[in-house]
């Protein structure tokens, strides 16, 4: 092979490589979007290949012309895909979200009524008559005197505390509705009471069987949760949560100032699903899979 032929082969291979470099990038853009592709790099690269195209035209160099014309086209396509993907992130061809929002839902006092059990055991142990209304009106500190606080805090650690808890009114149907549009996760700071794991898991299996076990998260610090919404009765869990925290009203937090509060599951749906909540739950109440009528919204000092 003569020197000119070798030079020609090298030039052709080089042109194919530099021109085709954006082909795999285009496939990636179509599948994953272009978050990791810099606008400035693409823009500068596009200017560069366009100038090479002009250069080829000025000097009548066919190889330079076709190589940079194709490269310009590929870079332009990449740019359009990146722009388009960013504008419609999470949206499929029919306009529906393809990347579902994540909704994290606490257990105690949000879907599980541990207050009734807690106060029942506490009142039996101390001879007191503390009610949810008393806590709502006066706060937990005033309702539970210091001399009984240790008893109050110890009760959830006793065997059987989390067995057969009631279900917060409308929470089942609300989570079913949320699950139809979002990824719903049950996120309980169960590490605060490690012995509660089994009972909590059984309870979820019985009352929320539609939540897959892969979406049950027993954790410590809820900062680890990567969700768009966190529905919780403890505002401290919102401190480092990166999504939107919705404080679910319970007697112990009734007097607390909250950035975003939901007094019941109707209001949660109104916030998250942006639907008419009363209508939604009134229509669906008949199909609730448990006897929620006997359940109450209440509070607990834990989680
Ligand atoms: Mg809770």
Boltz pocket constraint, residues with backbone or C-beta under 6 A from the ligand:
constraints:
  - pocket:
      binder: B
      contacts: [[A, 106], [A, 107], [A, 108], [A, 109], [A, 110], [A, 232], [A, 233], [A, 234], [A, 302], [A, 303]]
      max_distance: 6.0
